Amino acid sequence: MSRKPIIAGNWKMNLLQSDAKALYEGISSFVSNYSAVQLPSVVIAPVFTCLNQVKEIPCDCGCNGTKLAVAAQNCHWESSGAYTGEISVEMAKDAGCSYIIIGHSERRQYFSETDEMINKKAKAILAGGLIPIICCGESLEQRESGITDSWIASQIRAALDGISSEDVAKSVIAYEPIWAIGTGKSCDATEANRVIKMIRGVVADVAGQSAADSIRILYGGSVKPSTIEEQMAQSDIDGALIGGASLKADSFNEIIEKTMKVAV
């Protein structure tokens, strides 16, 4: 089954509003040269304070597609309340977001987010009409202990618990080999594809083969312009969740361009 790739830029805790605006303009001017049919699904995720500097760009060719979509980097599962420092799905939607990243390895590690919390967030995002980008991945210790597959499978089962097959099919998963991010170690494309194919099998077990065939699963381990073509040539990798290389328009645009050559 043909799945439209996603190239998503996670800006993390970087950029002031003026810098975010300049980066957005560099990306938007590039994607504006193409139709949504030609492009992968391009998504950028600024910090909350910079959401007002970016906007979604609908396609003008009549295909009802979007050239550039916006994501929030996190959310709370409640719609409102005494949760200082949090934002709701409705607030993210009101700010122009179509996607929300949840379960990122940094949120799990530094802020003690649990599988149960991520499941609650996924349900809230889907109920609010947005698309969750659900992150999963293993540490170096877990990989060296030989529990990569069982660890990630448990994360996916927990994240999707109680979610309908229809909503699972709409969702996005991002596999992050934590041990290969900023460490100098690398996860080669064939191994990344093996893990992602395993994830797709877990989705099939949880939500059925149709959902597994539809859901897009991204790779998120130090993606660069020099690696994207090999990654996108794999059978089960449906795009990338990009950190550092998304903070410069030239490198991010090059990743988009190379993805178009290989997979769109």
N, C-alpha and C positions, 0 to 999 in steps of 0.2 A: 504494500500500500504506500502511495506517495504521501509524505508528510512535509508540509512547508517548513523549512528550517527557521529557527529563531537565532538571531544574534543579539544578545542582551549585554549591555554595559552597566556594571555595578560600580558606581563612582565611590562607594563607601563613604567614610568621613573625610571627604576632600572637597575643595573648591568653595570660595566665597561666591556671592551672587554674580559679580562682574565676570569672574572666571567661568562660572557655569554658563552664563549667557554666551560668552565667546566660544566655548566648546560646543554648545548646542548649535550655534550658528554655523560652525564648521561642519558639523554632521548633517544638519538639515539642508544646507546648500548642496551637499553631495547627494543625499537621497532624493532631493527634489528633481534631479535629472532623470529619474527612473519612475516607472509606474509601480504600483504595489504588486502587480503580477510578476514583474522582473525581479523585485527585491525579495530577500528573506524577510521575515517579520522582524523589524528592527525595534529594539526596546532600550530605553535608557532609564537608569534609576539614580537620580540625584538625591542629595540629602533633603530633608523636609523643607529647610529654609530656602532651597533653590528651586522648588517645584514651580514657583511663580515665574521663573525665568525660562521655562521650557514648555512646550505644548505638543499635543499630538498633531500629526499632519495627515489629513485624509487624502486619499488618492483622488485625482480630478479626472480620471479616465472613464468613470462610470462603472468600475468594478466593485464598488462599495468596500474596497480595501483601505488599509492604513499604511502609509509610508513609514511613519515613525510613531511609536507608542511610548507611553510613560509609565514607569513602575515606581511604587514606594518600596523602600528597603525593609520595611517591617510594619506591623500593625498590632493592635490588641484585638482580642476576640469579642469583647463587649462593645456595644454601640455607643455607650457614654458612661460617665460615672467618675468616681474619685480615684483615678488612675494617673497621677501626676507624671507628666513626661511622655505619655502614650498618645497615639492617635488611633481613631477607629477606621473601619473599612469605609464607612460613609464619608469621613473626612478626606481620606485618600481619593475617593471617587470624586468628591467635590473639588479637589485640587487638580483634577484632570487625569488621574491614573486609571489605567485599564488592567494593570498587573500589580501584584504585591509579592515581593520575595519573602519567604519565610524559612526558618530552620537553617539559615546559613551557619556554617561551621563556627564563625566568629561569635554569632549569637549563642550558639550552644556552649562554646567554650568559655567566653568571657561573661555571659549573662545567665548562665545555667538554665537555658531553655530546655525543656523536656519534650519527649515525643508527644505526651498528652497535650501540652500547650500548643504544639505545632498542629496537631489534629484539630483543636478548637479553632485555631486561626484559619486553617484551610476551609473548615465548614463555614465560618463567618464570611470569608472572602467570596466563596461560591454563592452563598445566600445573598450577598450584596451585589451580585452580577459581575464581579471581577474574576480574574484568573490568578490562581496561586502558582508561584514558581517555588516548588518544594525542594529544598536542598537536602542532600544526604552525602555521606562519605565516611571514610575510615582514617584513623591516625596511623602513623608509622608503626607504633607498637601493635596495633590491631592487625595490620597487614603482615608484620613479621610473625605474629602468632597464628597466622593462617585462618583468621576468622572474618576476612573481608566480606565474603558473600553472606554469611549468616548475620553479621552485624548490620549490613546495609539492608538486607531483606527485612530484618526486624524493624528498622526505621521506616521502611516503605509501608509495611503492614500497619504499623501504628499510625502513620500519617493519614492513611486512606481509610481507616476504620470508620464504618458507619456512613461512608460517602457513596452515593449511588453510582452505578456504572456510567451513566450519562455524564455526571459531573466529573468523574475520574477522567473520562475521555477528553474533557475540556481543559484539564489541568496540565501543568508542565512540571517535570522533574529535572533537577540539575545534579549530576554526580560530581562531587568534589573530592578527589583524592587529597586529603589534607596534607599528607606527607610530601606531596609534590608541589605545594604552593609556597614559593619564596624560600625553598630549601636547597636549591641546586639539583635536587633529584627530579627525575622525570617519569611520567607514566606514558609509555608509548601508546600509539594510536590503537594498536591491536588489543592491548590489554584494556584500555579504556572502553573499547567496543565490546569486549567480552563481559565486562562488568555491567555495562548498560544493557546488553542483551539479557543478562541475568535479571536485571531490574525489570525489564519488559516481561519476563516470564513470571515474576512475582505479581506484577500488575494483572496479568492474565489469570493467575490463580485467584486473586482477590476480587477482580471486577469483570472478568471475562475476556475472551480473545479480541472481541471488537474494540473494547476500551484500550487494550494493550496495543492494538494496531494503530489506534488513533492518537494516543498520548505522545507528546513530543518530549524526548529525553535529551538533555543538553550535557555537554562536557564542560567542566569548570576547573581545570588545573593548569594555571599559568599559560593560557592560550595567547598566542602571538601570531602576527602575519606569517611568520616562517613555518608555523605548525598547522594552520587551519586547513590547508588543502588536504593534507594526509588524514586529518581527523574527519573532515567532511566526506571523504571518499569511503568511509567505513559504512557498513550496512545498517547499524542501529543508532549512530550518533546523528541527532537531529539539529545540531547547532551548538552554540557555546554561551556560557556565562563568563564574562570577561571582566577582570579587575583592572590591573595596571595599564594594560594596552587600550582600555576604553577612555583613559584620561587625556589622550591626545587624539585630535580629530584625524590626523594623517594615518596613524596606525589602526584606529577603529574603522575608518573608511576602507582601508586596504583589506581588512578582514572581511568586511561586507562584500567588497568587490570580488575577492577570491572565492567567497562562498557562492556568489552568483555563477561563477565559472564552473564550479564543481557540482552544485546541488540544486540550483533553482531552475 
